[in-house]
Every structure is written in C-alpha cells, then in structure tokens.
C-alpha cells in the first residue's frame, strides 16, 4: 500500500463526472470533456485526479448505485474513453484514483437480481431478514437518505437493508464470497493502471451481529451499530494483505463521525496501518449539526478546533487528507465565506487549508469560487437525499422555510455544471445541460479568470505552487494562535529551514492584527495575499501568508 507514499507530495483534483465538461454535446459531462481539460487541471498544480463513480448505474444516487463494477458507463464514453484519459493523465505525471463503492450496490446489479431469487452463490450476498412476527421491520435502524433502513422485496418475500437510497441494497460483507468479489474488483482496476481508490462509506461495511435495535440515538438510529463495526479492521486488513500490498497504490477512506484517535486505528503508519488516509467530516460541521441540512450559524472556533485536532492528533503517526469542498456538501464560499465578498473569501478559504499538513483535494469549480445555487422550486433538485428531506422533514413549516433549508444544506449546489465561460450554458455543453447551470456563470467562470491576474483561479495556482515549494508545508510543525478569536484563524508551519505564518479572517469586519510572540513581521516576506496592500488592520476576509527563511 502506497509503498513510497507518493500521495504525500500530490494535490488532487476531484471530478464529479456528469457536471465537469461535456465533450460530445449531449448535455452530460463525460470523459471526452475530461480529456480536453487535463492540461487545465495540470495548470492548477494538481497532479492527481479522483473520479467520483464512472461505472454503469441507473443513476438513482448519481452513480453511487452501481450496476456493474467492471465497466465505464456509456454516457461517460465507455472503457475506451477511460483508458484514453488514464493514459493522458499518466503521460502528464498525474495519478488517477477511482471511487470504490462496496457498502452497497444498485438493486439493478446482477448479484441482487440473483440474490432476491435465492440463486446460489448469491443468496447471502445482501443483508436479508424476514418481517418480525408482528409484521414490524427487522429493526429500527434509519436510512441516511430516505426513511427506515429496510425495504420489502416481493420476489424474495423478505426485507433487505439499505442504509442509503431504497435502490441501494447493502452488501453482506460478512460473507467471504462478497469480500472475494471486492478483491477481484480492486485487482481489475489496479491491473489496468489505476493508482488507488477513494472508498465510499467504507466504515459502514461491518454491521453488529444480530442487528439489534438502537435505543441510544434519537435520530440516525443504528449508526452506532454499523459505523466502525466489529469486523471492519479485519476486513480492511484482508483487502490490504491480499490486494493493496501487491501494488504501489493509495487508499482514502470516507469515514463519517471519525475522530483522530479512531482514525489512527486504521492509518497509523507506526502500527498496523490498513489505509493511507481518511476523509473526516468534522471540518464540514462548523455551520451544522451532524448533517448539512441541520443548519446553525457558522462558528469559527468550531472549525479551528477541528483543524487543530486533526493536525495535532495525527502528528508523527498518520497523514491528513485536506479538503474544504466535495460532491457531498454545499459550496464553501456560501457557507464559511461570503457571497458579498466572494473573491476575497474564496481566496482566504483556499489558504486556510492548503498550507496545512496533509494531501489537499480541490473539488471542481472550487478553484474559481463557485457558490451555492438557489432554485425557486424544490422539484428542481435532483438529489435523492435532498428531495426526501423536503417532502418528509419539517413538513409543518412553510414551503418557503423548507426550501431555504435546502438552500443551506443540499449537495446539489456542488453539482451544478462547472462554469467554463460566460457563453451559453456556461460553456459546459453545446446541448441541453442535464442539470441547471448556476445563474452567476456570466460573472463567475474560468475563461474570465484566466485573463485576470488577481482572480480566484490564479490565486489557487499561486497557493498550490507555494505549497509545493515550501519544505515546511510538507514536513513542518503546526501551531495555532489566538484560539479564542472568533474572527481570525492564525497558524504557523515551521521546519529547520523556514517558517510561515498564515492569517485568515472569517469576518467582514476589520480586525486588529498583532503578530504572535516570536514573529517579527518587519523581517518577513509577504508571499501570498488577497488585497493589493496588506498593512494595518486585517480587512474583510483577508488572508496573509508570511515567510521567514532561517
């Protein structure tokens, strides 16, 4: 697994395929569009790509309901187009990782079709249970997407578990045949030349024996029994031993409700590591409770505590995955930044995480400061989770209030097509886009920012270049200052050659600035800023990065 740990020197770019770039004019993003933009991704300083699912899928959960693990969906260009992109990326010195989605499959998958008919060896590939004698569900667990975690299957005459959409049936990973299937999938793509996997909700694959009722959690019932379950480490160790250890690849695990201490059970480089990195959610929870729909006012101190807990908690033992956006959360400018100060706050947010220790990921459109989408009608949303939330949660509130809840919480804001230009459909397609384009594309797009030296796009390029140039960013120590401040996030990175001080304002008010003890600003070089002049008080959403060479 990641024998030479090349992932520690990379900056990854996440592509959510259907909204990235349409190369053939049918309105759907595809691999032809990706191939066109490989040089663009490289120009950012990104030298790795994570693809959200490209496999054949009915599309209930936009590709996370997979019907065939061994092919590329025809709407994305099929296997030939994927191999072309894979070769093109490798020729440019870029790594490619795929999404591995094995907690569940689509109910259209052949395994499920055979399992519901009890055709061997597929009978126990999924988690099936009869109805209880009183006709009740097998247990009281909740689905994270829609309703309870059980759906009745008329063909088999039993319930199957679905922790997500009804059409996403959970695999029975306790069945060794299912684990062999997973290993075969991994070998197939690694043998083709793929460089690793982002593993979707992989911490859910082991459920507590007996599937007991949950009398602890008031909501999201069952999560204590299916997250970090009893055999999780054992199964991950098996995948590592039988597959990953034989390839020079990387593994990145999505891990809801994980703490640094818990993460180290899997990613501790000094003790039985079975994964390279974990995607934590705590840095996404500074304006919500547990999930994005449960909106609360943004609290900088909560965000700073999350950043510092992970920086300090993994120091010397594990490696951080760094991100502020992905396909599962609304746009960060609209959440932690300011649409009024969109350019300034987008730049500040970039610097707030790009100089931390770990491997950064940039999500498509983040690099131009794309912001949230505000549809006028809930029916305009595509996402299965969003639609369920509107029609089933808080229904006593007014339609306007319920719609505003979606504006705050829906991940569809991150799934509008990338805004390439001010031309029709934001330059995403020459056809009819599969989804709505954010109306601000005329002002916020790649083409206009390419020409502007002071654009968000060019700020990302500068920040990523600096990150790669400075030795203290990869290996230096991390120290946070002014922890009590609810306006500034200030931290340093330091090694034997140099140190930097990163000062980030999360408010539109001017804030007095005093350098921490031991930092002589007069002897520093200001290497990155988002205002023409950086002097005196810290301005609205200002960022400054100071460098001292020793």
N, C-alpha and C positions, 0 to 999 in steps of 0.2 A: 504494500500500500504506500503510494507516494514516496517511493524509496529515497529519492533525492530531494523530496519536499519542494519541488519546483513551484508549487502553488503559492508558496510564501513570497515569491517575487512577482506575482501576477496581479493585474487588475482586471476583473471580469466584467463583461457586459451582458446583461440578461435580455434575451429576446423572447417576447411573447408573440409567437409567430403570426397569428391571424391579424394583428394590428401593427406589425412593424413596417412592411413595404410590399405592395402588390406588384409583382413583376410581369403578370400576363393580362391585367386589365379586367379580371373577373370580380373585383371588389374585395377579394380575400387576400390578406398578406400571405406570402409564400417564400419558398427557398430561392426562387429566381430573384426576388426582391432582396433577400439577404445577400446573395452573391454580389449583386450590384453595389451593396453598401459595405462590403468587407474592408475596403480601403478607408472608408469613413470611420468605421469602428476602430481600426488601427490608428487613425489620425488622432483619436482621443487619448491615445496612450494605453488603450485596453489591449491586452494580449491573451485574453481568454473569452470564450462565449459560453454562456449557459442557455440552452434551449429549453423553454417550457415545452410540454409534450407535443411531439410531431406525429405520433402514431395514429393509425386509423381509430376513429371514435365516433359514436353517434352525436357527440357534442352537447350532451346534457350539462356537463360541467366544463365546457370549453376545452375538451381534450384530456381532462383528468379522469375521464371514464373511458378506459382503453378497451378496445375490442380485439386488438392484435398487437402483441409486443414485438413482432418480428418484421414490421414493415413501416413505411412512412406514408402518411395519408395522401391520397391522390390530390386533394385540394392544395397541398403544400408542394406538390411537384413529384412525389414518389421517391423511391430509393435512388434513382439516378441523379436527381437534383440534390439529394442529401450528400451523396458521395462527392459531387462536384463542390459543394460548399465545404465539406470536411477537408478535401484536398486543398481548396483555395485558402482555407484558414491555416492549415499546416504549412503551406508554402510561405505564408506571411509570418510564421513564427507564433501563431496563435493556437492555444489549446481549445478543445471543444468538449463540454460535458452535457450529458443528456439528463432529462428528468426520469427518475425511476419511480413508478407509481405502483407499488405492490401491496399496499394495505387492502386495496380493493380493485376490482375490475368492473367494466361495464356489464350489465345484465345481458348485453348482446354478445359477450365473449363466448366462444365455443365451450370453454370449461363450464360456464354457468349453465348453458343450454343442456349440456350433458349431465351436470350435477342435479338439476331440477328433475331429470328423468331417472336419476339413480343409475346412470350408466357407469360402470367401473372403468378406470380407477378414479373417476371424478366425483363419486358420491359425496365424499367428505372434503372436497376442495374449498367449500364455503362453510359458514357457521349457520347451520340449520337447527331449529328447535321446534317441537310441536307446541301447539297452544296449551296453556295450563288447563287443568280440568274445568275451571270456572270460565273458560273462554278468554282469559286475560292473556296479555303479551308475555313472552318468556321471562322478561324482567322489565325494570322501569327505566332503563337507560335512554338517554336522549341522543338523537342525531344532532350533529353540529350544524346541519343545513336545513332540515325540514322535519319537524315533528319528532316522533319517537324513533328509536333505532331499529325498528323491526317492520318488515313488510311481508304480507301474506302472499304465498305463491300457490296459485290454483293447481298448477301442474303437479307439484310435489305434495301439496297438502300440508305444508309447514311454513313457518316463518323463517326468513333469512335476515341476518344482521346487516344494516347499512349505517355506518357512523356518519355518512355524508348524504348525498342525494339518494333517493329511493332506487334509482337505476345504477347505483354504485355499491355492489354487494361485497362485503368484507370477506377476504380470503381467510382460510383456516391455516395459519402459519404453523400451528402445532402438528399438522400433517407433514411428515418428512417428504412426501411426494411434491407438495407445494413448494417447499424450500429448494428441492432439486430443480423445479421449473424456474424459480427465481435465478438460480445459479446459471442455468442454461441461457437465460435472457442476458445476464451480465456478460457471459463469455462471448455471445453472439456479437454484441456491440463493441466490446473491447477488442475482439479479434479483427473487427472492421477498422479499428484505429481510433475509436472514441477514447477520450482521455480521462473519463471518470463520470460520476453521477451525483446529481442533487437528488436526495432520497426523500420523497414526499411523505409527510407524517409517518416516518419510519418508526417513531417511538410508540405508535399505536398497534404494532403488528402482533403483540403478545397480550392476550386477554387473561384476566384472572380465572383460574379454574372454577368451574361451577357457575360462572357468570352471575354472581349474586346481585340482588337489588342494592341500590345505593341509597342509604338513609342519612348520608352526610352532606352531600352537595345540594343546595337549594335549587340550583339550575345546572345545566350541562351534566345531568346525572350520569354516572358511570365513568366519567373521565379519570377518576382516581383508580379505577379498575382496569382501564385499557391503555392508559398512558404510562410508559415505563413499566410494562407488565413483567410477570415473573421470569419469563424466558427471553426477554429482549436481548440482554447482553450475550447470552448463549447463542442466539440465532445470528446476531451481528458478528460474533466471533467465528461462527461457522462460515458465513459468507466471506469473511476476510481470509480465513485459513484456506478455504477451498478455491477461492477465485481471486480476490484482490491482491493477495500476497504474491501472486504469479504475474502481476502486471505492474507497470510503472504508471499508476493512475491515482486519482484523488477521490475522496468521498466526502460529501457535505450533507449532513442530516438535518432535515427540518424537525424542530423539537419544541412544540408548544409547552408552556409552563415549565421550562427548564431553568435551573439556576446554575451559576458557575460550578458550585460544588457537585451538583448532579451531573453536569456535562463532563466533568473530569473522570467520571466512571467509564466514559467511552473514548475520550480524546486525550487522556493523559499520556504524553509522549514518554514519560518515565516509568509507566506501569500499565502494561496490557492494553495498549490502545487498539480500538477496533474501528475507529472512524477518524478522519482527519480534522473535520470542523463541524460545528453545529450552528444552525440558524436559530438564535434566540428571539423571543418576542418582546422582551422587557423594554427595549429601546423604542418599541412601537406603542407603548402603553402610557405615554405621558399626557394623553388627552382622552383617555377612555378607561373603562373598567373591563378588563378581560378581553372584550372584543370591540372592534371599531364602532359598532352601532351604539354602544353604551357610552355616548359622548359626555365628557366633562371638560371644564376649562383647562387649557394647556398649563402644565406646571413644569417649569424648567428644572426645579430641584429634583423632581422625579426622574427626568431624563438624565440629568448629570449623575444621579446616584446609580442608574442603570449602566451608563457608560463606564463609570469608575469601578463598579462591582465586577464587570467583565474584564476590564483591563487589569485590575489588581488580582482578581480571582484566578485568572489563567496564567499569570506571570510565571515564567520559568517551567511551566508544565504543559500547557495546551496552547492552541493557536486560535485566535478570534477570526470569525467571519464578520465583516463590517458591511452594513447597508443602512440606508435610510428609506429606500423605496423598493417595492417589488409588485408583482401582479396581484397580490392579495390584500393590498392596503390602498386607501385613497392617497392622492398626491401630497407630498410633504410641504410644499410651499403653502398650500391651503390649510395645513394642519399646524405645523410648528413655526411656519414663517408667516408671510403676509402677502395677500394678493395686491394690496395697495403698494407695498414695497417688494413687488415680485422679483425684480432683478437683484436687488440688494440681498433679500433674504435667501434666494436660491443660491447665490454665491456663498453666503455665510454658512448655510446648511452643508454645502459641499465641503468646505474647510473644516467644519465641526467634526466630521468623521474621517475624512481622507488622510489625516495625519495621525490617526490612532494606530496602535499596533494590531496587525492582522492583515487579512486579504480583503480588499474592498470590492464590492459589486456595485455597478451603476446600472440602473434599470432604464430601458428605452424611454426617451423623452425627458428623463430627469435632467439630462445634460443641457437642455435648453430651458429648463424651468417650467415645464408643463404643469398646469394647475387643474383643480377639480372641475368637473362637468356638472351642470345644474339643470337637468331636464325638467320640463314643466308637467310631465305626466309619468306616473310610476310605471305605466305599461311600456315606456321607452327603455327601461332597464332590461338587460339580457340575463344577468347573473341569477342563477337558481337560488342562491342564498339571499340575495337582495330582495327578490320578488317574494320569497316566503316571509321575510321579515316584515315587509309592508302589509301583506294581506293577513298575517296571523299574530303579530306582536303589537301591543298598544292600540288595538282597534277602536278603543273608546275615544282616543284622541282625534282631533280634526284631521281631515286629509292633508291639510297644509302642514301641520306639525309632523305627521308621519312621513311626508315627502322630505321635509327638512332633515329628518333623522337619516334618510337615505343619502342626502347630500353630504352629510358629515361622515357617514360610515361605509358607503358602498365601494367595493373594489372595482366596480365598473368605471370609476373615474380614472383608474390607471390603465384602462383597457380601450380607451378611445384611440383611434389611429394616430400614429406618430405624425407630427406636423412638419413635413419636409419643406414646404414653401407656402407662399401666400396665394398660390394658384388654386383652382377649383379642387375641392376635396383635400386640401392641404398638401397636394402633390403625392398623396398616398396611393391613389389609384386613378386610372383613366375611366374606370367603370363606376358602378354604384357601390359605395362602400358597404361592407357587411354590417357596420355599426355606425353610430352617429359620430361625426367629427366635432370636436370642441370648437365652439364659435369663435374663440380668440385666436384661431390659427393665422389670421391675417397679420396679427401683431407678433405672435409667438411661433417662430418657425426656424428651421435650420438654415435655409438659404439667406435670410436677412442677417442671421447671427454670424454666419461665415464671414460676412463683409465688415463686421463690427468688431474692432479690436477689444472693446470693453464689454462684449456680450457674455452671457452666462456660459455659452458654449466654449468660448475661448478662455474663460476663467477655469473651467474644468480641465482644459488641456494644460494650462499653466500649473494648476494644482497637482495633477497627476504626474506631470514631468518633475516637479519639485519633490514629490513623494518618492519617486524612483531615484532621484539624485542624492537625497539626504540619507546618510547612513543611520542617523539617529531615529529615523522614522521606522526602519525595519527592526532595529535591534535595541534602541534606546529605552531607558526607563520612562515611566509615565507618572506624572504628579499633577493632581488637580489643586487649584487655588480658589479662594473666595467661594467655598462650598455653600455658604449661606445665601449668596446672591441669587435673587430671583430674576435677574436681568442678564448677567454675564456668565458664560461658560469659559473658563480660563484654564488651560493645561499646558504643561511642558513635556517635551521629549528630549532625552539627553543621553549621549554616549561619550566616549573618551575624546572624540574629535570635535563635537559641536553640540549645541542645544538650540531648540526652538521654543518660542512661546506663542501659543495660539489663543487669541482673544476673540470671542464670538458674542455678539449682542443678540438677544432674543426678544427685544422690545423696540417699539418705535420712539420711545422717549430717549433723550440724551442722558448718558450715564457718565459720571466722573470716572476717570481712569487713573489708577495708581499701580505701577508695576509691582509684582510681588517682591519680597525681600530677596536680594541677591541677583536681581535682573536690572542691569544698568541700560536703560533704553537708549541713552545717548551713544553708547558704544555698539549698539546692534544695527543690523541691516534689515530694513523692512523688505521682505521678499514677496509678500502677497497681500493685497488689499482690495477692497471693493468700492472705495471712494477715491477721487483724484488726489486728495490730500488726507493723510492720517495724522492728525495732531489734535491736542487738547482732548475734550470730552469724546466719548465713544458715541457715534451717531446712530440713527435708526438702523438696526440690523447690520451694523458694521462688523467687518472681520479684519483683523490684522495678524499677520504671521511674522514674527521677528526671529532673526538668526544671529547666533554668536558662534564664531569659529574659535576653537581653543588653541 
